[in-house]
Amino acid sequence: MFHDFLNLLYPKLCYGCESGLLAHEHILCTSCLHGLPVTNYHLEKDNAVEKVFYGRIPVENATSLLLFEKKGVVQKLIHNLKYRGHEEIGPFLGAWLGNELKDLPQWQQVNMVIPVPLHQKKLKTRGFNQVDKFGREIAKALKIDYRDDLLLKITSTETQTIKKRIARWGSIDETLTVQNPSALQNAHVLLVDDLVTTGATLEACAHKLLQNPRVKISIATMAVTH
């Protein structure tokens, strides 16, 4: 009764269509959930996310849970997470993807999850790294370490969306550093981020990690543009 009373005062809304959620629904209503453009790329070799990085960095595995479409539900989810502080979306997507990956042999080789880092200035402004809880849930599902203390962003950069890929890669790479590189020896790192567009940010992060001996890289994100 108390739950129903609270819901009457502060109704929980679907992040996709903003309709009221039923008691058994979480984050999205059943209609929006079933309508999500799920990729299943983790079941495909040479999928669209892997192709983003061909000839750029060696990637063992790569996947994105969802396809990003302008004005679609996925855009609304990421916007609500990133700019409106609805952090519960991160673990929702992370637990979903983690559950998909945990029984696949090629993903069981991963032994560490590392998030694309935020500069402290942006972290202070936003209050959280939008991929933190997403990555933690994947690490929990795979039963491996989550390390947000190894790859750090030490210099703030201007918004990256207006730059060409090559220029972006160079500027991002210069802002990154690796702490405690010995912890990365022989590591198969799963880099996690919210969205793959040009792949420049993930490429720069992977390049920095690959400078350490015998590191392998896999990639997982919430969504990918197409």
KOLKEMAR-586693 format. One line per field, with one value per residue (C-alpha): residue number from 1; residue in three letters; x, y, z. Coordinates in pm, 1 decimal. Example, Ala and Ser with C-alpha at 12.3 -4.5 7.8 and 13.67 -1.06 7.14 Angstrom:
<sites>
num: 1, 2
residu: ALA, SER
xx: 1230.0, 1367.0
yy: -450.0, -106.0
zz: 780.0, 714.0
</sites>
This chain:
<sites>
num: 1, 2, 3, 4, 5, 6, 7, 8, 9, 10, 11, 12, 13, 14, 15, 16, 17, 18, 19, 20, 21, 22, 23, 24, 25, 26, 27, 28, 29, 30, 31, 32, 33, 34, 35, 36, 37, 38, 39, 40, 41, 42, 43, 44, 45, 46, 47, 48, 49, 50, 51, 52, 53, 54, 55, 56, 57, 58, 59, 60, 61, 62, 63, 64, 65, 66, 67, 68, 69, 70, 71, 72, 73, 74, 75, 76, 77, 78, 79, 80, 81, 82, 83, 84, 85, 86, 87, 88, 89, 90, 91, 92, 93, 94, 95, 96, 97, 98, 99, 100, 101, 102, 103, 104, 105, 106, 107, 108, 109, 110, 111, 112, 113, 114, 115, 116, 117, 118, 119, 120, 121, 122, 123, 124, 125, 126, 127, 128, 129, 130, 131, 132, 133, 134, 135, 136, 137, 138, 139, 140, 141, 142, 143, 144, 145, 146, 147, 148, 149, 150, 151, 152, 153, 154, 155, 156, 157, 158, 159, 160, 161, 162, 163, 164, 165, 166, 167, 168, 169, 170, 171, 172, 173, 174, 175, 176, 177, 178, 179, 180, 181, 182, 183, 184, 185, 186, 187, 188, 189, 190, 191, 192, 193, 194, 195, 196, 197, 198, 199, 200, 201, 202, 203, 204, 205, 206, 207, 208, 209, 210, 211, 212, 213, 214, 215, 216, 217, 218, 219, 220, 221, 222, 223, 224, 225, 226
residu: MET, PHE, HIS, ASP, PHE, LEU, ASN, LEU, LEU, TYR, PRO, LYS, LEU, CYS, TYR, GLY, CYS, GLU, SER, GLY, LEU, LEU, ALA, HIS, GLU, HIS, ILE, LEU, CYS, THR, SER, CYS, LEU, HIS, GLY, LEU, PRO, VAL, THR, ASN, TYR, HIS, LEU, GLU, LYS, ASP, ASN, ALA, VAL, GLU, LYS, VAL, PHE, TYR, GLY, ARG, ILE, PRO, VAL, GLU, ASN, ALA, THR, SER, LEU, LEU, LEU, PHE, GLU, LYS, LYS, GLY, VAL, VAL, GLN, LYS, LEU, ILE, HIS, ASN, LEU, LYS, TYR, ARG, GLY, HIS, GLU, GLU, ILE, GLY, PRO, PHE, LEU, GLY, ALA, TRP, LEU, GLY, ASN, GLU, LEU, LYS, ASP, LEU, PRO, GLN, TRP, GLN, GLN, VAL, ASN, MET, VAL, ILE, PRO, VAL, PRO, LEU, HIS, GLN, LYS, LYS, LEU, LYS, THR, ARG, GLY, PHE, ASN, GLN, VAL, ASP, LYS, PHE, GLY, ARG, GLU, ILE, ALA, LYS, ALA, LEU, LYS, ILE, ASP, TYR, ARG, ASP, ASP, LEU, LEU, LEU, LYS, ILE, THR, SER, THR, GLU, THR, GLN, THR, ILE, LYS, LYS, ARG, ILE, ALA, ARG, TRP, GLY, SER, ILE, ASP, GLU, THR, LEU, THR, VAL, GLN, ASN, PRO, SER, ALA, LEU, GLN, ASN, ALA, HIS, VAL, LEU, LEU, VAL, ASP, ASP, LEU, VAL, THR, THR, GLY, ALA, THR, LEU, GLU, ALA, CYS, ALA, HIS, LYS, LEU, LEU, GLN, ASN, PRO, ARG, VAL, LYS, ILE, SER, ILE, ALA, THR, MET, ALA, VAL, THR, HIS
xx: 0.0, 284.0, 450.2, 122.7, 80.5, 432.9, 374.3, 57.4, 251.0, 566.9, 472.3, 759.0, 767.1, 906.4, 1228.9, 1121.2, 762.8, 708.5, 397.8, 345.6, 524.7, 332.6, 448.2, 642.6, 806.1, 1147.4, 1317.2, 1104.4, 743.9, 685.7, 607.7, 930.7, 1137.1, 1011.7, 1063.7, 1431.2, 1668.5, 1882.8, 2191.1, 2297.3, 2641.5, 2811.1, 2678.7, 2830.1, 3190.1, 3294.4, 2999.3, 2948.2, 3127.1, 3433.2, 3442.7, 3464.6, 3811.3, 3948.2, 4299.8, 4305.2, 4355.6, 4360.1, 4030.0, 3953.6, 3576.4, 3346.1, 2975.1, 2708.5, 2381.9, 2158.5, 2139.2, 2130.9, 1871.4, 1809.9, 1490.7, 1455.5, 1419.1, 1792.3, 1881.0, 1632.9, 1784.4, 2139.8, 2030.7, 1847.5, 2151.7, 2416.8, 2252.4, 1962.9, 2142.3, 1925.2, 2208.3, 1979.3, 1983.7, 2353.3, 2320.2, 1999.7, 2186.7, 2503.4, 2323.8, 2142.0, 2459.4, 2660.5, 2403.6, 2433.6, 2814.8, 2883.3, 2821.7, 3002.9, 3351.3, 3517.8, 3406.7, 3516.4, 3877.5, 3834.1, 3978.1, 3933.5, 3677.2, 3801.0, 3568.4, 3647.6, 3753.6, 3618.4, 3840.8, 3799.4, 3651.6, 3375.1, 3329.9, 3275.0, 3027.8, 2827.5, 2871.9, 2935.9, 3086.8, 2787.4, 2954.1, 3065.5, 2764.3, 2723.3, 3079.7, 3046.4, 2745.1, 2927.7, 3227.7, 2996.4, 2833.7, 3173.0, 3311.2, 3615.6, 3772.3, 3640.4, 3928.6, 3862.1, 4200.6, 4430.4, 4331.3, 4292.1, 4210.1, 4452.5, 4363.3, 4022.5, 3945.2, 3693.4, 3385.2, 3489.4, 3185.4, 3294.4, 3642.0, 3746.6, 3847.6, 4225.8, 4239.1, 4018.9, 4233.3, 4547.2, 4390.4, 4229.3, 4543.7, 4741.0, 4494.9, 4524.1, 4767.1, 4804.0, 4862.5, 5022.2, 5102.8, 5224.7, 4860.5, 4795.1, 5057.5, 4890.9, 4550.4, 4259.1, 4079.9, 3715.6, 3684.5, 3332.5, 3166.3, 2817.2, 2818.2, 3030.4, 3016.6, 3352.4, 3526.9, 3797.7, 3769.2, 3778.4, 4063.4, 4272.8, 4200.3, 4288.8, 4607.9, 4718.4, 4649.8, 4817.8, 5145.5, 5177.9, 5315.4, 5083.4, 4756.9, 4451.0, 4146.0, 3776.3, 3505.7, 3147.3, 2914.9, 2554.3, 2485.0, 2631.8, 2525.6, 2435.7
yy: 0.0, 237.8, 166.1, 238.2, 561.4, 677.6, 591.9, 798.8, 1100.1, 1041.9, 818.5, 633.8, 709.8, 515.6, 676.7, 598.1, 725.4, 887.8, 681.4, 557.5, 234.3, -58.0, -223.1, -496.2, -256.9, -94.2, 180.6, 112.5, 12.3, -327.3, -170.3, 34.7, -255.3, -493.6, -229.0, -166.9, -217.7, -494.4, -580.0, -925.7, -832.8, -1040.9, -1345.2, -1228.5, -1234.9, -936.7, -738.1, -364.4, -259.7, -470.9, -316.1, 33.7, -57.0, -256.0, -138.0, 95.0, -120.8, -497.0, -592.7, -943.1, -895.1, -597.4, -543.0, -286.4, -378.7, -141.7, 58.4, 434.6, 618.1, 992.4, 1070.4, 702.1, 532.5, 454.4, 821.7, 907.1, 644.0, 770.5, 1134.4, 1060.2, 877.6, 1122.9, 1462.3, 1412.6, 1202.9, 892.8, 659.7, 357.6, 323.0, 226.0, -88.2, -183.3, -196.6, -338.9, -629.5, -701.7, -709.5, -887.8, -1165.9, -1199.4, -1221.2, -1440.5, -1776.0, -1700.5, -1863.2, -1574.8, -1326.5, -1549.9, -1472.7, -1113.9, -1063.3, -691.8, -418.3, -60.4, 234.5, 518.4, 780.0, 1127.9, 1420.3, 1522.9, 1857.8, 1692.4, 1427.8, 1699.9, 1882.8, 1572.4, 1400.7, 1054.3, 869.0, 753.1, 421.6, 335.6, 132.7, -15.2, -147.8, -267.1, -479.6, -638.6, -711.7, -867.3, -1091.0, -1200.2, -1237.5, -1022.5, -703.3, -357.4, -107.9, 262.4, 352.5, 243.6, 455.4, 822.8, 1138.7, 1405.1, 1697.1, 1830.3, 1861.5, 2058.5, 1880.0, 1611.2, 1587.0, 1859.5, 1720.7, 1478.4, 1131.8, 1163.8, 1501.1, 1367.4, 1059.7, 1269.3, 1518.2, 1247.9, 1034.1, 1323.5, 1359.1, 997.7, 826.5, 480.2, 441.2, 125.5, -28.2, -351.0, -432.0, -449.8, -708.9, -1005.6, -842.9, -893.1, -564.4, -500.4, -128.0, 2.7, 322.7, 453.9, 509.3, 423.9, 691.4, 734.5, 514.5, 778.9, 787.5, 409.9, 389.5, 636.7, 452.3, 117.8, 259.0, 383.8, 45.6, -147.5, 31.5, -207.1, -560.7, -838.4, -646.8, -755.9, -537.9, -610.3, -344.8, -324.2, -25.4, 55.4, 156.0, 215.8, 462.2, 332.6
zz: 0.0, 88.7, -246.8, -427.5, -229.8, -318.3, -681.7, -673.6, -544.7, -750.3, -1042.8, -1210.7, -1579.3, -1873.3, -1998.4, -2352.1, -2384.0, -2040.5, -1971.5, -1617.2, -1530.2, -1387.2, -1064.4, -1248.3, -1497.1, -1448.7, -1652.2, -1962.0, -2017.7, -2175.8, -2514.3, -2527.5, -2394.3, -2662.1, -2929.4, -2849.0, -3145.2, -2991.8, -3199.8, -3078.3, -3216.5, -2947.1, -3135.1, -3467.4, -3583.4, -3798.9, -3671.3, -3728.0, -3408.0, -3485.9, -3833.3, -3683.1, -3552.9, -3849.0, -3932.7, -3633.5, -3325.1, -3265.0, -3102.9, -2976.3, -2939.2, -2976.8, -2923.4, -2853.5, -2685.7, -2883.7, -3206.5, -3156.1, -3363.3, -3344.6, -3152.0, -3068.3, -2731.3, -2709.0, -2750.0, -2474.3, -2245.9, -2291.8, -2261.6, -1936.4, -1802.0, -1914.3, -1873.5, -1632.6, -1374.7, -1396.7, -1297.9, -1263.4, -1644.0, -1637.7, -1422.9, -1606.1, -1938.2, -1782.2, -1615.6, -1942.1, -2152.0, -1883.6, -1873.1, -2252.3, -2243.3, -1940.5, -2109.9, -2436.5, -2449.0, -2634.9, -2367.9, -2081.6, -2176.9, -2053.4, -1704.3, -1635.2, -1710.8, -1755.5, -1827.2, -2065.0, -1808.4, -1742.5, -1648.7, -1284.9, -1390.5, -1591.7, -1323.0, -1065.2, -1289.3, -1382.8, -1047.8, -1193.4, -1487.0, -1691.3, -1778.8, -1424.0, -1312.2, -1659.6, -1641.5, -1283.3, -1370.8, -1664.1, -1440.8, -1182.5, -1445.5, -1581.4, -1225.2, -1299.1, -1162.0, -1239.2, -1247.5, -1280.8, -1130.2, -1415.2, -1715.4, -1626.1, -1814.8, -1696.7, -1924.9, -2016.0, -2387.5, -2586.8, -2713.1, -2955.9, -3181.5, -3424.8, -3487.8, -3758.5, -3643.5, -3688.3, -3514.9, -3235.0, -3179.1, -3137.5, -2898.8, -2685.0, -2671.3, -2527.0, -2237.9, -2116.7, -1882.5, -1732.4, -1360.3, -1221.4, -1563.6, -1401.1, -1322.1, -1696.7, -1787.1, -1960.8, -1909.7, -2146.3, -2091.9, -2168.1, -2243.0, -2181.2, -2299.2, -2362.7, -2739.7, -3043.3, -3312.5, -3491.3, -3232.5, -3176.8, -2797.6, -2761.4, -3012.2, -2810.4, -2483.7, -2639.1, -2790.6, -2448.7, -2285.9, -2568.2, -2496.1, -2200.8, -2247.5, -2370.1, -2331.8, -2528.6, -2586.4, -2619.0, -2636.7, -2511.7, -2524.8, -2454.2, -2813.3, -3158.1, -3426.4, -3770.9
</sites>
